Amino acid sequence: MENPGNSLEWMLFLTEKYLKMFLQGTWLTLYIAVIGTVLGFILGYIIGIIQDMKINSGDFFPKRILVSFLKLVATAYVEIFRDTPMIVQAMIIYYGIRQAGVELTPVVAGILVTVLNTGAYMAETVRGGIGSIDLGQREGAWAMGMSPMQTMFYVVLPQAFQNIIPEMANTFLTNLKMTSVLNVIAVQELFMAAKTVGGNYYKYFESYLVIAVIYFVLCFLFNKLFGFMEEKMKGKTDYALAVEYMDNQ
């Protein structure tokens, strides 16, 4: 297309000419969001379990000291990463680690920031999911001879996992959009691609409109996918109809 006139024509022109750059930015955005969410979820699960650990008066003194220390570290970590902007965390982690003499690529730093940020938010979600499980189930497991650790892994966590799946999906969608702040440490994700393309013709508005469409399509599709998965995880409800039928007989 020669001599684009209006904004729509410029959008089509930039998309056609820099399609490869936009696709590479989209791929890197998805890559960071997926890896960051999965690893952050695992980290959040660990932190959530630590926060839920109880200190009993009958425990050995070294165990009480260790649990107290772990809970203190977990609480500090969650508060720091929940109460500071992700863009600031990216700058501190990337330049801080490099200043310490450790070579870190922007992509690795971006994934690390996403993992730590996600872990802090998922920790609170996991703790809430664990707290939503009825205490009677734990007591029943203990009465059957299961240890507190066995009860946590075989009774509580599987149910808590199902409860927090929707929040995990929301976190992934948030990460998908928040990767845009990683351009401050030179991560060549989607936002950086639009910034580069827009600078070539000084058409930033049209370039950002292109990635706005891409972000919208990605989030819309994943939102529908997660909604479908959530419905499937609920299972069938035919048994409720059967119970009602039997009651009416």
N, C-alpha and C positions, 0 to 999 in steps of 0.2 A: 504494500500500500504506500503510495507516494503522497507527500504533503497532506497528512491527516488534518482534518479541520476541527471538529468538535471533540469533546472529551471521550465519547464512546469510540470514535475512530482511533484516537490515541491509545486507548486501552487495548483495542484489537491489534494495533500496530506493535505496541510494546510486548504484548503477549506472544505474538507470532515471532518477533525478532529475538526475544530473550526467553523463549519457552524452556530451553534447556536449563537456564539459570533458575527460573521459577520452579521447575520440577526438582532440581537439586536442593533448593531451599526447602521445598515441601517435604522431600524425603528426610532431610536432616532434622527438620522440625518434628516429624513423626518419630524418628529414631530416638531423639532425646526424650520426647514425651513418653514413649513406651518404656524405654529402659529406666528412665527416672521414676516413673510411676511404679513399675514392678519392684525395683530395688527399694524404693522409698516405702512401698507397702510392707515389704519384709522387715525393713528397719523399724517402721512404725509399729508392727506387730510385736517385735522384740521389746521396744520401749514401752508399749502398752502393757505387756505382761509384767515388766519390771515395776511399773507404776502401780500395778494391781497387787503386787506381792505384799503379804501381811507379815508384820513382825510380832511374834508371840513372846510372851514373857518367859516361856519355857524353852525357847531356842538357845542354842549355845551362843556364848558371847561373840566369838569370831563371826558366826553367821549373822547375828544382829548388826554387827559393825559393817559387814560386807553389803548386806541388803540396804542398810541406811545410806551407805556411800553410793551404791548404784541408783537408788531412788533420787538422791540429791543430784547426781550427774544427769539423770534422765530429765528431771524437772528443769534444771538449768538449761539443758539443750533445747527442750520444747519451748521454754519462755523466750530464749534468745532468738530462735528462728521464727517464732510466731509473731514476735514484736518488732521485727526489723524487715524492711522491704527486700524483696528478692534481688532487685537490681543492685542494692548496696552489698548484699551477701556475695553476689557474683564478683564485684570489684575487689572486695576484701580477700575472698578465697583465691581468686586467680592471681592477683598481684602479690598477695601475702605469701602464697606458696612459692611463687617464682623468686620473690625477694629472699626467701629462705634457702635458695639455691637449688630448688627442685624444678626441673623442666616439666611443664604441664601444658599440653595443647589446649586451645580454647574449647574444643569439643569435649574433651575429658573433664575440664573444669566446669563446663555447662552441665554435663551429666551429674557431676558431683554436687553442684549447687541444687539441681532439681531433686536429687535423691534426699539430700539433707532437709530441704524445705518440705518435701512431701512427707518424709518420715515424721517431722514435727507435728504436722496437721493430722496425719493418719494415726499417730499415737493417741491423741485425744479421742479420735473416732473409735479406735480399738478398745480403749478403756471404757468408753460409753457402751460399746457393744457387749463387752464382758459384764458390765454392770446391769445390762438389760436381761441377763439370764437369771431366772428365778433361783434364789438361794436354796430352795428346797431340793433342786436337782443336785447341787453340790453335796448337801447333807445326805441325800439318798446314796450318792456315789461313795461317800465316806463310810456310810453304814454298811455298804457292800464290801468294804475292805480296801477300797482304792485310796492311794496316797493323794495328797493335794496336787502334786505334779501330774499324776495320771488323770485326776479329775479335770484339771485344766486342759490337758491335751486331747482327752478322749470324750469329754462331755461338754465343757464350756466353749472352747475355741471353735469347734465345728459349727455350733449354732451361732456364735458371735460372727463368724466369717460370713454366713449367709445374711446376717442383719446389716453388715457394713458394705456389702457388694455395691449397693446404689451409691454410697458415698465414694467408694473407690472409682466408680465410673465418672462421677462429678469431678473428682480430683484429676483424673486423666484429661478431661475436657479443659479444666483450668490450666493444667500444665501445657496443653497444646497451644493455648493462647499466651501463656506467660513465658514461653520460650522466646518470645519477641524481645524481652529485655536483655537477653544474652548477647545481643548485638554490641553491647557496650564492651564486651571482652573479645570482640572480633569473631564471634561464632557466625558462620555463613548460613544462617537459617533463613526462613522466609522473609522476615522483616528486613534483614540485611540485604537480601537479594533485591527487594523493592527499593530500598534506599540507594543501592548501586545503580539500578536501572533508571530510576528517576533522575539521578545526577547526570546521566549521560545526555539527556535532552532537557533538563530542568523541568521535567514533567512529574513532579513528586505526587501531585494530587491524583493523576491518572494511574501512576504506578501503585500507589497505596490502595486505590480502588480495586485494582486487580487482585492484590493479596487479600483484601477484605472479602471478595467473592470466594477465594480459595479457602480462607478460614471458615467462612459460613458453610460452605459445602462440606468440609471435613467435619465440623462440629455437628451439623445437621445429620449426616450419615451415621456418625458414631453414636449420637444421641438415640437415633432410631434403633441401632444395633443393640445398644445396652438395654433399651426398653424392651426389646424382643427377648433378650436373654433373661431379664428380670422376670418377665411373665412366664418363661419356661421353667425357671427355678422355683416358682411358686407351686408347681405341680398341679395335678387335677383336683377339682373340687366336687367331683361326682359323688364322693362319699357323703357330703353334706346333704345332697338331694336324697340319697338312699336313707339316711337317718330320718329326714323329714317324712319320707314315704312310710317308713316303719312306724313312726310315731302316729301317723294318721290312720293306721290300720286298726 
